[in-house]
């Protein structure tokens, strides 16, 4: 948290933290971590997640940890629907009451799940680069970004793990344009969805949304 504070001061960028438990560890570890995360909610912790290989560790095994986090005011944001299929996303919704889902791209295989995500306003954190790097899809054009978008699912494009995958945020928008035909207006809407689905304060969201509109209304190229 001290490092986040320093980086925020040095760059002028507002930063908040999501603490993630590890599916590969015991659920009791996750409960301990959830209690610790809640203790630091006033220092900038805004969410609680569940990472690592979703084929290991059932979501329901971590339900108590997520209950602790939610009762402490933290956003529930577990990973689901990347290395495992649509059922892992449903488990995140049913067992962990997710408000955001890390990845979630495999929802494209289940139209009913797509509708549910859209109706509940659950944001999927999508990183095409990592989906390809992990072999979920063969190439960027195979990532069902357009399917999620046209189904009305809220999308937050992200770089996932830049140190591991070498991806950057701008590159994900480039992939959306080059491989999925997203127009400037659609890219702007993707950016808006990222802002709306975030835990940023209202005034910060307002400034970011205004910046998106300024970009959209700016000169071409």
C-alpha positions, 0 to 999 in steps of 0.5 A: 500500500505504501508503494501504491501511495508513492506511485500515485503521488509520483505519477498523479494517477489515482490507484486502488488495489484488489487483493486476490486469493489463490485457488491453489492454496487452502480456503482458510488462507483465503479467509485470512487474506479476506480479513486482512483486505477488509482491514485496509479498505480505508487505505485503498483496497477496493476488491477481493479476487480469486486467481490462478488455474480455475480448473483447480479449487472450486469457487464454492470452497472460497464462499466464506472468504468472499462473504467476509470481503463483501461484508467489509464493502469490497467488490467480489472479482474472482477469475472465471471462464478462461481456462475453464468453461462457462460453468466456472463463470456461473459458479463465480456468480452463484457461489461468490456473488461476483460483481466483476469476473476476471476474463469471462470470455468463455461465456460466449459459449453459453447464450443464456449466461451472456444474457445473465451477465448483461442483465446483472451488469457484471463486468468481464475483465478481458485481455485478448493477449493473455487469452492467446498466450495461455492457449485459450484461443489460437489467435487474437481474432478468435477471442470472442470480444465482439460476441460479448460486446454485442450481447451487452456484456460490460467489458473492461479491457485490461493488460492482465499481467504485463510482466508475464505476458508483455501486454499493455493496455493500449495494445488490447484496444489495437487488437479490438480495432485490427482483429474485431473491426471496432470503430472509434465509437465502439472503442470509446464505449469499451473505455466507458464500460471500463470506467463504469465497471470500476471502483473509482470515485464518482468525480474520477469517473466523471473526469475519465468519461469526459476524457473519452468524449474529448478523444472521440470528438478530437481530430482523426488520426 
